[in-house]
Structures are given as structure tokens and as C-alpha cells.
Amino acid sequence: MLLKHSGLLLFLLPLLAPAVVPAQTAITLDEYLNTTEITQARLSPDGSAAVIATESPDWKDNAYSDDLWLWSAKDGLRPLTHSGSEENPKWSPDGKWIAFVTDRALPGESAGGTPAANDASKSSRLWLIPAAGGEALPLYREKLSVHAFAWSPDGKTLYYSVEIPLTHSQQAAQKTEWKDVIRWREQLRGDVLLKQDVAPALAQDLAVKPPAQASEAKKDSVETGLPADATVLTKSAWSISEIAPSPGGSTLAFMTGPPHHRLENIADYEIFLVPAAGGEARQITHNEAIESGLRWAPDGRWLHFEVVAAGGSLEGKYRDVQGRLYRLDSATGKVERLGAEFDGSFGRFTLLPDGRELALGRKGLEQQVYLVHGAKATRLPGRPGSYTGLDAAAGSNAILLRFSTITKPTQVYLASDPLQPDKLTALTHFNPIFAERAQPAWQPFTWKSGDGRTIEGVLIFPPGKKGVKHLRMFTLIHGGPADSDGNSFGADWYDWATLAAARGWLVFRPNYRGSAGYGDDFMLEIAPHLVSKPGRDILAGVDALVKEGYADPSHLAVGGYSYGGYMTNWLITQTTEFRSAVTGAGAVEHAANWGNDDLTRDDAWYLGGRPWENPEIYLSEAALFRFDKVKTPTHLVQGGADVRVSYLEGVTLERALEALGIPHSFLVFPGEGHDLGKNPWHGYIKLRDELKWMEKYDVQ
């Protein structure tokens, strides 16, 4: 809970119980944004403990704090690390150690200088910490950032990938020839896949080597740019994003992506196999999809993976369909689709010790747990709400899940019986403040779009006003577009529906065409009319809510971020019924955005080709060329370093509003990418001023 007093900020630990307050007290903006988000949770091999990663705002240091917690049945939940930069924890096979990635400095190492200098000099190294307690130790000292890592099945080795480093002499030559010039593609390098025994690190050998040995290790590192204790298994022209050792330890599977991290060529995303002893890597997939979540079946033959929603398709040419599950025969390369009879969207999956597969499946407004066998997917007993973060223990039938509802914050739960995920033991109790504040009520809402298609969404009412008619209404549009809103918790600068409800707004969250969880056809119908078809779905929903008396037509507002910003920008060219609009990181045209966007291949699919292949659609689906119809006062925000939707799209939108004399405000957050993940004050100011903007124009 964040409290303001005499200009000072007072901080309480997220697990500290709040003071008892009247039931009808509305949650404040400070309280709302001082949440602890659970980013990962992994079960120990025997199922007796869990490591949990969280992210919370550090208002004093203008940053987010990423920490690890350890839960056990004996001791409950306790902090495991406290430097504020730990992520992606993974248990050793014996359950004694946890490896994680962190940018913390080594003893005697100076990050030095300004925050910008700190960012440039930091490296996300691989560290280890004993689960029983003790100090964390670095696996290596070189300034190499880990892209992916995995334990060997015997726990003696860590496999990891880093960008192919430059030697000392190569760095010097590059600086002499090119100074600070960026050679856009030419300077990109792929990854090297390494293996390194953990015994030296566990014995703190890196810190206490005899002088002669330390000198020799330093020499090797200068010549190769790699840790002297590491062995090169293979090199890749691509970045290596996932590593999965086979159960017997003889083979490694790994997943690639482009070094520039832009979705330009779908062939950059493939699965490879390489002997654990090292050698030439063999590509085993050739398709137009982005695979992820590599997991070996216990028999060591089948390699399971997923393709997330809007991640392409294995069944032909690239297209954005719902999330799907597959397994691949590592010997023959044959791929089988799993759970094909399920008409929702699959997300994360896990494998039980006996090889059975559990997966999260989104259908409509909820995400539940399914048992997947062949083409069938059987929904398991579940609580009303949404499950995320599924994880199974290697040597136990217990599973770990996260669960939430619109009004109940996400917590980590343990299910001792994997087939009964409705029977849960809570491991965490973060964000208790929400239970002490007035709760909104919600209900599903369906309507017909202009072409007769049934669309579903969510209505969130102000506390105590469910069923009340003629409320002022805020249409909050989700991003993606292959996302969806439903019965799950959200409380941040992006997902702030319940805060708007607490401020007296009826919040309408439409799952327009292109949203996941409603079948492949529903997703595919968005193309090539990327904004106009879902836009008409949304406008039809607003009209239906006005007609049914829920919404007061003279008090309407609209907003969204990312694709929700795209839609907001287009909607205000189609109607003047909204009194205000709040938009963020949304393009107003598609040609320049296709060139700037890191998902450029996806853009081209949605719009039926590249700009010169389908110029009419690029023109007709762009809000910019209809801005002479805009009358809505518009507040816009943009990350200054956004590569998903260029900051210049915001500049173009602001210039159009200025030229037309439309009341507007434009906030730019320096150094922020698309997710505004650097400084929590940026998200705070974004949300604070959006609420002010809506209030300002609602009363006029």
C-alpha cells in the first residue's frame, strides 16, 4: 500500500495486513498501482516447495523491483533474494539449488555513472542460490547476458546461450573503424550455446582461484570472450530463446529467433537438436509458426511445444489463429497436433511425470485447465475465474497454478491432485488491500454486430450499482488484438477497468473480432480489415448498451493502449458520441508503422500484404486519412523508445489534432518501450492524467 503524507511516500511490504477500513471505501490510485505482480512460479522437483518471482514498484528509486520468494510447507512464504533484479528461477533436479538471471553487480564491479550508463554496462548473468538459504553465487564473471538456460538432467551442468561475444581485439578494432556508428544489420551476431559445470561456482571457485590459475582463466576469456570454464556446444546464426535437454541427457533441443528481435521472417523461428556433447545442430521444424514452451516427454522421444495465439500456423501459410498444442517425434520429425477438437485457445501447458499433458485453455471469458489426450481436451473441475502459470513437479503429481477473478488478485496455489485443480491450497496472499475496498460487480454482455455475428464482452459496474441504468460508460479496449478480457484480475496502468469502475464509470470491455477464445474463424475475420471490422463490432456494442439503458449516451468515453489505441484512434473518426478519448501507443497509419513495428510480419498478414502489395487496404484502414471527422478531445501517451508502435505515430497523431484544433494532451515517457516497464511513475502519471481527462470532459 502506498500512502501520501506531507509530500512523503510511505511504503509497506505487500504481505503486511492493511488497517481495517469501512467496506465501502473506494480504492485510491496510489493503492491501486502499488500492487505486487506474480511473474513466475515454479514447483520443486518433489513438489514440496515453490520459488515465486514477483515484480513491484520501487517508487523511491524510480524502478521496478524483481524479487524471488521461497514457499515451503514448513516455513510458508519467505523472501529468497532482495537485490531487486532477479528473474526466471529454475530448480536444480535435486531441489537443492535455484538458478536465476540477474543484472546485479559482482563484488568490486562498478555499474558507475548515470542511470543511462548503468543500463548500458549491466549484464544479465546466470547466478545460483541454495534453496536452504545462503548467499547467491555467479556462474561466471564475464559481462554476458543470458538469453536462455536449462539444467542438465543430472544437475551437474547448466546449459545457456549468449550472444557470440567479441574478443578484446575485435572490440578495439570495431571502435577504431566505426566509432559509435550503428551498422543496422551488419553488426548483429547470433548466439553460442554453452555448457558449464556448476561445481566450481558452488564451491565459490570463481572467487578464490589461485593467482596463476586466475591469470590463465583471464587470458582465455580475453581471447574468446567466453568464460574459461564454459564449453561451446554449437553456434547459431540466430538468437537462442529456449533450451530443453532430453530426459536421458544425450540431446538438447533449442528454439531460435532473430538476433534483431523483429518478426520479419517466420523462418527465423524454428526448433533444432544438438548432441549434448556438442556438434552440428540439426533443424527439425520447417513451418510458418512461432514455437515455444519446449518440453520433452518422459520417454525422451516426443518433444512437446505450443504455438501461442497469433503466432502463425503449422498447417500451412502464416495466419493468426488461436493457441495450439503439438508434439514432435524427435527421430522422424513428424508433428502431431494435440487437442484439435478444442474450439478455444490453448496457452501454457505442462507434462506430468507419467507423460499426461495438462494445458490452459481459454474459451469465452475464462481460462481453465484441460487434460489433453490425442485430439481430445477434457475440461477439469475448476473454480469460476481464470487460471494461469501452470507448472508440474518432475517427481510428484502436484501442480502449481495461479488463479484470479475480476475482484480477487492473482495468487499462487498448489493442487495435490493434478486432475482436481478446483481443490487448491493458497501459497501467497499478495495485495490484500483489494479485499478491504469496495468491490465492483460484473456481468457478461452479448450483442449482434452489423453483419449478425454475436460478440461477447464484460460489463464492470461501479461498486453497489450493478443493474443501475443510465450510467456514464467508459469503453476500455484490450490490446493484441489476439487477447481477450474476462473473469481475471488486472490492476496496473494498462489494465485499469476496476479503478475506472471505482471512480463511478460503467466499464465496457468488448471482445471484438480478432480476440482469442472464440474459435479460429472469429480470429481470422479481422483480416484484412484490421480496424474497421472490429471497430464496427465495438460501436455496435456501445449502441446496444445505450439502447438497453445501461449507458447514458451523453456521458461516453473510450480508450485503450497498443491495439486498443489503434482502435480508439479509428473510432473517433467514425462517431462523435464519445465525450473524451484516452489513447496510447496506437498507430494512425499502417505503412510507416509496418516499417517500424517489431511485429512487421504480423502486420503484413493482418493487412493482406506489404504496403506496396495492398496499398488500398493500408489507406482505407488508417485513421489518419479520416481525421477531418474527429471532434473528440483526445489524450495520448507514448513510450519514447517504443519499437512496437513507434513514438512517431504519437507525434503524427498529435500534429493532426493540433492542426484540426481538437483539444488534446500528449505525454511522452523517456526511455520507455511498449510496456512502460522502466519507471513506475510513468504508469502512475499516465493513469492519473487519463482519469483527469475523462472527468474534465464528462462534466462539460
N, C-alpha and C positions, 0 to 999 in steps of 0.2 A: 504494500500500500504506500502510495506517495502522498505526503501531506505538505501543504504550503503553510508556512508560518513566518511572518515578518520578513518575507523575501528569502527565507532559507528553506532548503529541501531536507526533509527528514525521511530516512529510509528504514523500513522494517524488512526482516527476512520474509521471503514468500511463504514459509511454512508457519509463521507466527500467527496465532489466532487473533482475529480483529476484535475490537471492542464491540460489545453488543449495542446495536443501534435499532431505531424503530424500523419495522418491517417495510414501511412504505418510503423510506429514504431512497432517493434516486442515486444511482452510481455517478460519481464525478468523472470528468475527463482524466484527471490525474490517476484515479484508482483504475480506470478502465485500461489505460496504457501501461500500467506498472505490472503487467502480467508476466508470469514465467511460462515460456513455451517449452513443451517437451519435444525435442527434435529427434531423439532416437531412444530406443530401449532394447537391450539385448539380454537374453537369458543365459545363465551359466550352463556349461555342458551337462551338469547333473540336475539342473532345474532348481537348485536351492538358493540361488542368488540372482540378482539382476544389476546391470550397470545402466544408468539412465543419464542421457545428455540433455541439458536444458540451455535455453537462451533467455536472458532477461536484460532489461535496460540498466545501464550504469549511467545515471543522469549526471553524476559529478564528473566523470571522465569523458562524457560525450561519446559513449561507445556502447556496444552490446557485450555482455559477459556470457561466455560459453563455458559451462562447468559440467563436471561429472559427479554423479551421486551413486552410491552403492546401497542396494537393498539386500537384506538377508532376513530370514525368518527369526533369527536370534536377536539381531540388533535393530531391525527396522531400517529406516532410511537415514543415511548419514552422508555428509559431503566426502567425496573422494579426492577431488582436486579443487584448487582455489585460485589459479592464476588468471582465469577468465578467458582462456583461448583454446580449450580442449574440445575436440570433436571426434566423431566416428570411432567410438570404442569397440574393440573386439576381444573376446576372451581367448586365452590360450586353451588348447584342447584339454589340459589337465585342470583348468579352472583356477590356476594359481596366479596368473598374470593377466593384465589387461593392456593391450597395445592401443595407442590413440595418436591422433595427429594434433600438433600444437605449434604455434609460432612463438612460444616462449623462448627467451634468450638463454643461451648456455651460460654457465658461470664464467665471468670475465669477459663475456661478449657484450658489446655495446650496440644498441639499436641506434642511438645517437640522433641528435638534431631535432628537427621539426617533425610533426606528425607525418607529413608527406615523405620525409626522409626515412622515418621508421617503416612506413608501408613498403617502400622500395627495397629496404635492406632485410626485411623479415623473410624467413623461410619456414614453411610448414613441415617440420621434421616429424619423424616417427619416434615416439617415446614409449616406455613401458613403466607400469606401476604394479607393485604387488597387491593383489586383491585383499590380502590380510592386513594391509597397512604398511606404510613406509614411503620413502622418497621416490619420485619418478626419475627414470634414467633415460638418456638419449641413446638411440641405437647407433647413431653416427653423429659426427660434428660438422660435416660439410654443409654448406648452405644450399641444400637441395630440397625442393618442395615435393612431397609425396602426392602422386595422383591417385594411386590405388595400392592396397596392400592386403595380404592374407597370411594366416599362419599355415605352416605345413601340418599335415595330419598328426605327426609325432610331437609337434610343439617345439622342435629344436631349431626351427628356421623360420624366418619371416621373408616372404616374397614381397617385393614392392617395385613400383615403377616411378621413374623421374624423367624429366626432360633430359635428353642427351646433353651433358654439360660441355662447356668449352674449357679447355685447359688454360692454364695461366698464360702461356704464349699465344694461344688463339684469342683470348680476351684482349691482350695487349695489341695484337695485330689488328683486330677489329676496331679498337678505339682509335688507333693511329690512322686507319684508312677512312673510317666512316664517322668519327666523332660521335655526335648524338643523333645522326640521321637514322630514321627507321626505314629499313628496306622491307616493304609491306609484306610480301610473301617469302622473299628470298631468305630472310634471316630466321624463318621458322624451322624448328627442329622437331623430330619425332621423339619417342621415348626409348629408354633402355629398361629392360626387365631384369631385376637383380634378385639374388638370394643372399641372405646373410645369417650366419649362426647367431643366436641370441645369447649364448653363454658368456661371451666377452662383455656384453653390456650388462648382463645380470650380475656379473662379478665386478662391475664398475671398472673393467679393464681399460675402457677408453679414457678414464681419468687418472689411472695410476701406472701406465706403461713405463718401463724403464726408459731413460733418455735415448739410448741408441735405437731401441725399437720404435719409440715415438718419432724420432727423426726419420727413420726409414719409411714409416707409415705416411708421414707428411710429404715425403718425396714422391711416393706412389700416388698420393692424392693430387699433387700438383701436375703430374704427368698425365693422369687420366681424368681428373675432375671428379672421380668417384671415390667412395670410401675404400680404404685399403683392404678392409675385411669383407667386402662385398664381391660376389662373383657374377659376372654378366651371363645371363641365360640366353638372351636374344635382344636384338634391336628391331625397332619398328619405325616405319616412316610416319606412323600415326601416333596420337596420344593413346595411352592405355588407361581406360577408365574403370575396369573391373578385373579382378584376378580370382580364379576359383581352382584350387588344387583338387585333383581327383581323390576319392577316399583312400586308395592304396598309395597315393603319393607319387605315382610314376609320371603323371601328366598334369600340366597346367592348362586351363582354359583362360583366355583373356578376351576382353571386349575392347574394340578400338573406337576412336573418334578423331576428328580433325584437330591438328595442333592449334589452328586458329579459333577453334571452338565456335564455328559458324556452320549452320546446317546449309551447306551449299550442294554437296554431292552425297547422296544417300549411300554410295558405295564406301564411304569412309567408315561406316558403322557396320562392323562385321565381327564374327567370333573366330578366334584362332586357337589352335592347340600347339603346345610345345613340350618336349620332354622335360621333366623336372631337373634332369641333369644338364639341360641346355641343348641348343641346336637350332636348326631352321624351323621357324613357325609355319604351320600349315593352316591355311584359311579353309574353314568348313562351312561357312554360310555365304550365299550369294543372292541377296534379295534386296527389296526396296523398303526395309523397315529398320527401326532402331531397337535392337535387342537390349535387354538389361536384366538384372536380377539373376545372374548365373548361379545355378546350384546343381551339384551332382546328386543323382540318386544314390542310395547306399550301395547298389550293385556295381557302381563305377562304370556302367555302360551308358546310361542316359544322362544327358545334360539338359536340365530344365531352365527355361527362361521366359520372360514376358515381353510383350510389346505394349507400351502404355497407350492410353487413348491419344489419338492424333499423332501416333508415332510411326505411321506408314502401315504397310501391309505385306505379309509374306505370300499372299495368294495372288500376286500379280503386280501391276504397276502401283506406284506410290499413291496412296489415298488415305485420308484421315478417318479411320474407323475407330470403334471402341477398343478398349484394352483387351488383349487376348493372351492366352497361355499356350506354350508349346513345350515339346521335348524333342531332343535331337539324339539320334544314335551316333555315338562318337566314332564307331567303327565304319559305318556306311555313309554317314552324313544325311540319312533320311530324317525328315522333320515331320512330326505329328502334332496337329492342333488338339489341345485338350479343352474340355468344357464347351465344345462348339454349340451345344444345344442351349446354353445360357444366352438370353437375349439382352443382358445388361452389359456393363463394362467391368472387366476384371482389373484389379490393381495388384497390390503386393501379394506374394504367395510364400509358403514355406513348406518344407517336407518333414514329415515325422520320421522317427528312427526306422520304422518299417517301410518307408517309401511312400506312404499315403500323402496326398497333396491337399493342403488347405489353402484357400485363396479368399481375398476380399473381393466382393462383387457389389458394384453399385447398380441399383435399379430404382428409378424414381428418386425419392427424397431421402433414401437411406443407403448405407453401405453395411452389408452383413457378411458373415463368414460362411463359406461354402466348402463342402467336401467334393473334390473333383476326381472323377474316375472315368477315363476314356472321354467320350463326348458328353457325359452327363455331369451335372453340377447340382448337388443337393444342398439346399439351404439348411444350416444347422440352427438349433434353438438360439435365439438372440434377444437381447433387450431392445426395446424401441429406441432408436438413435442410430449412431454410426460408429463403426469400428475402423481403426487404422493401425498401422505399425505392427503387423503380425510377425511373431518370431517363435521358433520352436527350439527346444533343447536337443543337443545331439544325442544325449544318453538318457532322456526322460520323455515321457508323454506330455509333460506340462507345456503350456504355451503362454506367451506373453502377448497382451493386446493393449491398445489404447482405445478408450471409449468416451463418447461425449454426446450431449444433446444440445439443442439451441441454448438452453438455460443452464446446463451443467458443464463446467470446464473439463477439458480433457485430462484424464488421469491414466496411469499405467495400472493394469490389472493382471493377475495371474489366474489362469484356468487350469486346474489339476487334471481335468478330463478334456482333451482337445475336441471331443465331439459335443461338449456342452459349454460353449462359450457364453452362455447366459449365467452360469454359476461362477462368479468372479470374486476374487479377493483383491481389494484395493491396496496398491503398494505406495501410492503417492496421494497427497492432499494439497496440491498447489492451488493458489488463487482462491482462498476461502472467502474473500470479500464479496464475491458474486452471490453467495448464499445469504449474505446479510443485507442485500439490497433488493429493492422492489424488482420483481421479475416480470418480463413481458410474457404475453401469451401468443401462440401462433396457430395457424391452421393452413392446410393445403388450399390451393385455389387453381381451378382449371377453367379454360376458356377456349373458344374456337378462333383460330386466325382467319384471315380473309379468304383463304383457299379451302377452309374446312378442317385443317389439321388441328387436332387437340393439343394444347400446350399446357404445361403444369408449372406452377411456381409456389412461392411461400408468402404468406401474409404474416407479418410480425406486428402485433398491436402494442400500443403504449401500456404500461402496467395498469391493470384494473380496468381496461377499456376494450376487452375482447367483445366483439359483437356490436360495439358502438358504431353508428353510421356517421357519414359526412365528416370524416377526419381529414386533416391535411395529410398528404401522402408523398412519400419520397420513394421513387423507383431507383433502386440500387442494383446495378447490372454487373454480373460477375465477369471475370476475365476468361482467358483461354483462347478461343471460345470453347474448347473441349473440356470445360469444367462444369460444375452444376452446384446449385445451392440446395440445401435440405436440412434435415434434422441433425445438425452438428454444430459444435461450438466454434466461435470465432470472436476475437477481441484484439484488434490491432488497427493500424492506420489504414489497412486495406479492407478488412472485414469488420465493419463497424455498424452493422444493422441494428444490433440490440442497444447500442448507445443512442442512435437516432431515435429508436422507439422510446428510450428513457427520456428523451427530450420532447416527447409528445407527437412524434411522427408515426403514422401507419407506414410501415416499410414493405414495399412490394419487391420481391426478388424473383424475376422471371427466368425460367429455364428454356430459353428460346431455341430454335433450331440450330444445331451445331453442338448443343450441350451433350455431355456423356450421361449414360444411364437409361436411354430411351430407344436403343436399337441403332444398328448401323445406318438404316435408311434415314432416320431422324438427323444423324450427324452429317450424312452426305448431302442432304438437301440444302445445306448452306452454300455450297459451291455451284456456280461461280459468283453468286450474288452475296458476297461476303458480309455486307452490312444491310442491304435493302431487305432481304428476306427475313433475317432475324429481327431487323428493325420493325417490320410490319407486325411480326408476332408480338413484340413488346407494346407497340401502340394499340394493338387490338386488346391486349390485356388491360392497359390503362383505361381504355374506353369501356370495357366490361365492368371494371371496378367502379367507375363513375356511374354507369347505368344501374348497377346493383345497389348503389347507395353507399358503398364503403368509403369512397374517396370524394372529397369536396373538389369539384372541378376548378374552383377559383383559388385553390391552395395546393398546387402540384409542384414538385421539384424532381430533378433527375440527376443521376451521376454514376460514375464508375471509373475504374482505373485499368490501364492496359487495354485489352479488348473492350472492356466496359467503357473506357474513354473513347475508343473508336466509335462505339455505338452512340454515346452521348453526343459526340460531335455531329454525327449524322442526324440524330433525332431532332436536334434543334433547327435543322434545315427543313424539316418536314412539318413542324407544327409550332405554334406559338402558345400552346396551352400550358407550358411549364413556366412558372414564375422565375425560376433560377436553375442553373446547371453548375455542377462541380465535376470537372473532368481532369484526368491525369494520364500522362504517358499514352495518349491516343493519337494515332496518325490522322491527318486530314486529307491526305492523298496517298497513293499507293506506289507510284513509280520510284520516287526518291526513297521512300520507306523500304521498298524491295531491295534497293542497293545498300541501305544502311543496316537493315534488320539482321540480327544473327540467326534468324529462322527464315532466311530468304527462300529456301526450297519449299518450305511450308506455305509461304505467301503465294508463290507461283502456283502451287496446287490449288489453293482456295480461289484464285482469280483466273484459273483456266490457262495459265501460261505466263511467260515472262512479259515485261511491258510491251515489247515490240511484237509479241505473238498474239496479244489480245488487248490492244490499246483501247478499244471501245469499252470494255468492262472496267479497265483501270480508271477510265474517265467517269463512267456512269456510277461507279461505286464509291467515288471520292466525295467527301463532304465539301471540300474547298470550293468546288465549282457551283455550289448551290448556296453559298454564304450570303448572297443578296437577299435571301429569305429569312435570315436569322434576326430575331428580335430579343432573344432570351439573355439576360445578364449572366455572364459566364465567368466562373473562377477556375483557373487552370494551374496545374503543378507539373513539374518535370525534374527528373534527376539530371544533373549537369553532365554526367558521364554515362548516360544510358545508351547501351548498344542494342537493346531490344526494340525500342522506339526512340529514334534519335531526338535529342534535345531540340534540334532544329525544326521538328514537327511542331513543337510547342511554340517556337518563335514564329513560325508561319501562321499558326492559329491566332496568336496574339496580334500579329500585324493585321490580319484580316478583321479582327474585332475592332482594332483601333481605327482602321480605315473606314469602317462602317459606323463608327460612333456608338458601338454597343458597350454598355457598362461591363467592365471586366477587371480582373486582377490576375497577375502572373507571378508565381513563386518558383524559383529555381533553387534546387538543393545542391550545393557544390560537392563534387566528388562522388555523388551517389549514382549507382547504377539503377537498373529497373526495379529492384526490390527495396530500395531505400534502406539498405542493411548496415550502413556505417554508423550513423549518428541517430539515436532515438529521438533527439529533439526535432529532427526534420519531420518524422512521422507525427510527432506531437503538434508541431506548428501547422502541418498540413491539415490534420483533423480539426484542430481548434478553429482555423480560419474557414474551413468548409462549413462547419456548423454556424459560424457567424454570418457567412454569406447567405445561407439558406434562411436564417432568421431575418436578416436585413430585408430581403426581397419578399418574404412571406407576409410582412405586415404592410407593405405599400399597396 
